[in-house]
């Protein structure tokens, strides 16, 4: 996939913005007191699904919806991945800590790199493997010594959270695969933003039977609207745009910043204070990501 240094920089900036918005989920959820987890997942997905068409209509006009006709099975597979991520995240968050959920979902780069290797039959650059190793070490350090959950409830939350990185890895590879095909065949790239909308609908439909009867009050409703619009709908659409100019492993690695930001917000505003190992491990993650992106930009600049 041909990428210019400018496009790459813009994609990195978009991903940073996405992770900042995504990271607000944990701390905001802690202020929702009267709404059960399945209902939280349902309302959040509904608002995300409603946000996408409005955002696309404003930014891209009617062309933003063309993928509904041309996306085919791939669009629906991507939508299913979004639905799994939307649902698993909120349910897991109700069972265990913000840190446990975020750290579990940070396995996405490892799953993505392996899946990309299997699908594209290409060697992953050594620096990317080294980055994945360093990130994994940092995450492991954080998990083993500070934030590992205890008891069946926490274990169930972590088990459900594993669905997030698996679905994310599949989605990242789908986006890159379609982008490569479009480039090779000189076709207009499919806008997978509509997959976010469909994923929100699928998640809401799946959660509805489990959410009844509904308990949401005005306070929680407003927080859920914020989650669906600002924390989920808009950043997911921006991530789709950024993924056009990033490799699947790069997208997954940058998305890891959500882990760090989310734990900081939970520490500052929800009283979930990280221990020293979490701080050291988080520093390793950020350092590895920064080094990887610096080397990637330097390589692009040298080949431009």
C-alpha positions in Angstrom: 0.0 0.0 0.0 1.5 3.3 -1.1 1.5 5.8 1.7 3.0 9.3 1.8 4.6 10.7 4.9 1.9 13.4 5.1 -1.0 10.9 4.9 0.8 8.8 7.5 1.1 11.7 9.9 -2.5 12.7 9.5 -3.5 9.1 10.1 -1.5 9.0 13.3 -3.1 12.3 14.5 -6.5 10.8 13.8 -5.7 7.7 15.8 -4.5 9.8 18.7 -7.7 11.7 18.7 -9.7 8.4 18.6 -7.8 7.0 21.6 -8.5 10.1 23.6 -12.2 9.9 22.9 -12.4 6.1 23.4 -10.6 6.3 26.7 -13.4 8.3 28.4 -15.6 5.2 28.5 -14.4 3.7 31.7 -14.5 6.8 33.9 -17.9 7.9 32.5 -19.4 4.4 33.0 -18.4 4.6 36.7 -20.9 7.6 37.1 -23.8 5.6 35.7 -25.5 4.2 38.8 -29.0 3.1 37.9 -28.7 1.3 34.5 -27.6 -2.4 34.2 -24.7 -3.4 32.0 -26.8 -4.9 29.1 -28.9 -1.8 29.0 -25.8 0.4 29.0 -24.4 -1.5 26.1 -27.8 -1.2 24.2 -28.2 2.6 24.6 -24.5 3.3 23.8 -24.8 1.2 20.6 -28.1 3.0 19.6 -26.5 6.4 20.0 -23.4 5.3 18.1 -25.6 3.9 15.2 -27.5 7.2 15.1 -24.4 9.3 15.1 -22.7 7.7 12.1 -25.2 8.7 9.4 -25.4 12.3 10.7 -21.6 12.5 10.8 -21.3 11.0 7.3 -24.0 13.2 5.8 -22.2 16.4 7.1 -18.7 15.4 6.1 -19.2 13.3 2.9 -22.7 13.9 1.7 -24.6 11.1 -0.1 -21.3 9.4 -1.1 -20.6 8.4 2.4 -23.4 5.8 2.2 -22.3 4.1 -1.1 -20.7 1.2 0.7 -24.2 0.0 1.8 -24.6 -1.0 -1.9 -21.0 -2.0 -2.7 -19.6 -3.4 0.6 -21.1 -6.9 0.3 -20.3 -9.6 2.8 -17.1 -7.9 3.9 -19.0 -4.9 5.2 -21.3 -7.1 7.2 -18.3 -9.0 8.6 -16.7 -5.7 9.7 -20.1 -4.7 11.2 -20.2 -7.9 13.2 -16.7 -7.2 14.6 -17.9 -3.8 15.7 -20.9 -5.3 17.4 -18.8 -7.8 19.3 -16.5 -5.0 20.5 -19.3 -2.7 21.5 -21.1 -5.4 23.5 -18.1 -7.1 25.1 -16.5 -3.9 26.3 -19.5 -2.6 28.3 -20.4 -6.0 29.7 -16.8 -6.7 30.8 -16.6 -3.2 32.3 -19.5 -4.1 34.6 -17.7 -7.2 35.9 -14.2 -6.0 36.5 -12.0 -2.9 36.7 -11.4 -0.4 33.9 -7.7 -1.4 33.9 -8.4 -5.1 33.6 -10.7 -4.5 30.5 -8.3 -2.1 28.9 -5.3 -4.3 29.5 -7.1 -7.4 28.1 -8.1 -5.5 24.9 -4.5 -4.4 24.5 -3.8 -7.9 23.2 -5.1 -6.7 19.8 -1.7 -5.9 18.3 -0.4 -9.4 18.9 -3.6 -11.0 17.4 -3.5 -8.5 14.5 0.1 -9.1 13.7 -0.3 -12.8 13.6 -3.5 -12.6 11.6 -2.0 -10.1 9.1 1.0 -12.5 8.7 -1.4 -15.4 7.9 -3.6 -13.4 5.5 -1.1 -11.3 3.6 1.8 -13.8 3.7 4.3 -11.0 4.3 7.0 -10.7 6.9 6.3 -8.2 9.6 9.2 -5.7 10.0 11.5 -6.6 12.9 10.9 -3.2 14.5 7.2 -4.0 14.7 7.8 -7.4 16.3 10.2 -5.7 18.8 7.5 -3.1 19.5 4.9 -5.8 20.1 7.3 -7.6 22.4 8.0 -4.5 24.4 4.3 -3.6 24.6 3.5 -7.1 25.7 6.1 -6.9 28.5 4.7 -3.6 29.7 1.2 -4.9 29.7 2.2 -8.1 31.4 4.0 -6.1 34.1 0.9 -3.9 34.7 -1.4 -7.0 34.8 0.6 -9.4 37.0 1.6 -7.0 39.8 -1.1 -4.4 40.0 -4.4 -5.0 38.3 -5.1 -8.7 38.0 -8.6 -9.4 39.2 -9.5 -12.0 41.7 -12.6 -14.1 41.9 -15.1 -15.6 39.4 -16.7 -12.2 38.6 -13.4 -10.6 37.6 -12.3 -13.7 35.6 -15.6 -13.7 33.8 -15.1 -10.0 32.9 -11.6 -10.7 31.6 -12.9 -13.7 29.6 -15.6 -11.6 28.0 -13.1 -8.8 27.3 -10.9 -11.2 25.3 -13.6 -10.9 22.6 -12.6 -7.3 22.0 -9.0 -7.8 20.8 -10.1 -10.8 18.7 -12.8 -8.9 16.9 -10.5 -5.8 16.6 -7.8 -7.9 15.0 -10.2 -9.3 12.4 -11.6 -5.8 11.7 -8.1 -4.2 11.3 -7.1 -6.9 8.8 -10.4 -6.6 6.9 -9.9 -2.8 6.5 -6.3 -3.2 5.3 -7.2 -6.1 2.9 -9.9 -4.1 1.2 -7.6 -1.0 1.0 -4.9 -3.1 -0.7 -7.4 -4.6 -3.2 -8.7 -1.1 -4.1 -5.1 0.1 -4.7 -4.1 -2.9 -6.8 -7.2 -2.7 -9.0 -7.4 1.1 -9.1 -10.8 1.0 -7.5 -12.5 3.6 -5.3 -11.9 2.4 -1.6 -15.0 1.2 0.2 -16.0 3.5 3.0 -16.4 1.1 6.0 -17.7 3.8 8.2 -21.2 2.4 7.6 -20.0 -0.8 9.2 -19.9 1.1 12.5 -23.5 2.1 12.1 -24.6 -1.5 11.3 -22.5 -2.8 14.1 -24.3 -0.4 16.5 -27.6 -1.7 15.3 -26.6 -5.4 15.7 -25.2 -4.8 19.2 -28.4 -2.9 20.2 -30.7 -5.7 18.9 -28.6 -8.3 20.6 -28.6 -6.5 23.9 -32.3 -5.5 23.9 -33.8 -8.8 25.2 -31.2 -8.9 28.0 -31.8 -5.2 28.9 -35.6 -5.5 29.5 -37.2 -4.0 31.5 -35.5 -0.7 31.0 -34.2 1.2 34.1 -32.5 4.3 32.6 -33.1 7.7 34.1 -32.4 11.1 32.7 -29.0 11.4 34.4 -27.8 8.1 33.0 -29.5 8.7 29.6 -27.4 11.9 29.0 -24.2 10.1 30.0 -25.1 7.2 27.6 -25.8 9.7 24.8 -22.3 11.2 25.3 -20.8 7.7 25.3 -22.6 6.7 22.1 -21.8 9.9 20.2 -18.5 11.3 21.4 -16.9 8.2 22.8 -18.0 5.6 20.2 -19.7 6.8 17.1 -17.4 9.7 16.0 -14.0 8.1 17.0 -14.8 4.8 15.3 -15.6 6.6 12.0 -12.3 8.5 12.3 -10.5 5.3 13.0 -11.8 3.8 9.7 -10.5 6.8 7.9 -7.1 6.6 9.6 -6.8 2.8 8.9 -6.7 3.5 5.1 -3.2 4.9 5.6 -1.8 2.6 8.2 -1.0 -1.1 8.3 -3.2 -3.3 10.4 -0.5 -3.9 13.1 0.2 -0.1 13.2 -3.5 0.7 13.7 -3.7 -1.9 16.5 -0.6 -0.5 18.2 -1.7 3.1 18.1 -5.1 2.0 19.5 -3.2 0.8 22.6 -2.9 4.4 23.7 -6.5 4.1 24.8 -5.3 1.8 27.6 -3.0 4.4 29.0 -5.4 7.3 28.7 -8.3 5.3 30.1 -6.3 4.2 33.2 -5.2 7.8 33.8 -8.8 9.1 33.6 -10.0 6.2 35.9 -7.2 7.1 38.3 -8.0 10.9 38.3 -11.8 10.8 38.3 -13.0 7.4 39.4 -10.5 6.6 42.2 -9.0 3.5 40.5 -5.4 4.3 41.4 -2.7 2.4 39.5 0.3 1.0 41.4 4.0 1.5 40.6 4.1 -1.5 38.2 1.2 -0.1 36.2 3.1 3.2 35.9 6.3 1.5 34.8 4.5 -0.8 32.4 2.5 2.1 30.9 5.7 4.0 30.3 7.1 1.0 28.4 4.0 0.9 26.2 4.1 4.6 25.4 7.8 4.5 24.8 7.6 1.5 22.5 4.8 3.1 20.5 6.6 6.4 20.1 9.8 4.6 19.0 7.9 2.5 16.4 6.1 5.5 14.9 9.3 7.5 14.8 11.1 4.8 12.9 8.1 4.4 10.6 8.0 8.1 9.8 11.7 8.2 9.2 11.5 5.3 6.8 8.7 7.0 4.8 10.6 10.2 4.7 13.7 8.5 3.3 11.7 6.7 0.6 9.6 9.8 -0.4 
